[in-house]
């Protein structure tokens, strides 16, 4: 989708990119963990999802912000059709 959109609007000088965060420690995960525990699926939550990250920890929101800022700034004007993973190496496992 990102690449198709980038192709469609490039002639207008518009770039299209995306970022793909992995497991990010947020209040949503805390709630999900509580909900999973309540239904007897407590081993499927945050710890299970973040256990295979090769950098050894889940992301914090501040780990995602610089990439979002970069993609919104003029410094990324020659980048288009890309999806940038912000996952601490999770997909390498």
C-alpha positions as CSV (number, residue, x, y, z in Angstrom):
1,X,0.0,0.0,0.0
2,X,2.8,2.4,0.9
3,X,4.7,1.7,-2.4
4,X,1.5,2.0,-4.4
5,X,0.6,5.3,-2.9
6,X,4.2,6.5,-3.4
7,X,4.0,5.6,-7.1
8,X,0.6,7.3,-7.5
9,X,1.6,10.7,-6.1
10,X,5.3,11.0,-6.8
11,X,4.7,13.1,-9.9
12,X,3.1,15.7,-7.6
13,X,6.2,15.9,-5.4
14,X,4.6,14.0,-2.6
15,X,6.4,11.3,-0.7
16,X,4.7,8.4,1.1
17,X,6.4,6.4,3.8
18,X,5.4,4.4,6.8
19,X,6.9,3.2,10.1
20,X,6.1,-0.1,11.7
21,X,6.7,-0.2,15.4
22,X,7.1,-3.5,17.1
23,X,6.1,-4.1,20.7
24,X,5.8,-0.7,22.4
25,X,5.3,-0.4,26.1
26,X,2.0,1.6,26.4
27,X,-1.0,1.6,28.7
28,X,-2.8,-0.4,26.0
29,X,-0.4,-3.3,26.7
30,X,-1.0,-3.1,30.4
31,X,-4.8,-3.3,29.8
32,X,-4.3,-6.2,27.4
33,X,-2.2,-8.1,29.9
34,X,-4.9,-7.7,32.5
35,X,-7.6,-8.8,30.1
36,X,-5.7,-11.8,29.0
37,X,-5.0,-12.8,32.5
38,X,-8.6,-12.5,33.4
39,X,-9.6,-14.9,30.6
40,X,-6.8,-17.4,31.5
41,X,-4.5,-16.4,28.6
42,X,-1.9,-14.5,30.6
43,X,1.1,-16.1,28.9
44,X,0.1,-14.5,25.5
45,X,0.7,-10.8,26.4
46,X,3.4,-8.3,26.6
47,X,6.2,-10.6,28.0
48,X,5.5,-13.2,25.3
49,X,5.5,-10.7,22.5
50,X,8.6,-8.8,23.6
51,X,10.7,-11.9,24.7
52,X,12.2,-12.4,21.3
53,X,13.4,-8.8,20.7
54,X,17.2,-9.1,20.1
55,X,17.9,-5.7,21.7
56,X,16.6,-7.2,24.9
57,X,13.7,-4.9,25.6
58,X,10.4,-3.6,24.2
59,X,10.3,-0.1,22.7
60,X,9.2,2.9,24.6
61,X,7.2,5.6,22.8
62,X,10.3,7.8,22.7
63,X,12.0,5.1,20.6
64,X,9.4,5.6,17.9
65,X,9.2,9.4,17.9
66,X,12.5,10.2,16.1
67,X,11.5,8.1,13.1
68,X,8.1,9.8,12.9
69,X,9.7,13.2,13.1
70,X,12.3,12.3,10.4
71,X,9.6,11.2,8.0
72,X,7.6,14.4,8.6
73,X,10.7,16.6,8.2
74,X,12.4,17.9,5.0
75,X,15.3,15.6,5.7
76,X,13.3,12.8,4.3
77,X,12.2,14.5,1.1
78,X,14.1,12.0,-1.0
79,X,12.7,8.9,0.8
80,X,9.6,7.4,-0.6
81,X,7.8,4.1,-0.7
82,X,9.6,2.8,2.4
83,X,8.4,1.1,5.5
84,X,10.8,1.6,8.4
85,X,10.7,-1.1,11.1
86,X,11.2,0.2,14.7
87,X,11.2,-3.1,16.4
88,X,14.5,-3.6,18.1
89,X,15.4,-6.5,15.8
90,X,12.2,-8.5,16.5
91,X,11.7,-9.5,12.9
92,X,15.3,-10.9,12.7
93,X,14.4,-13.7,15.0
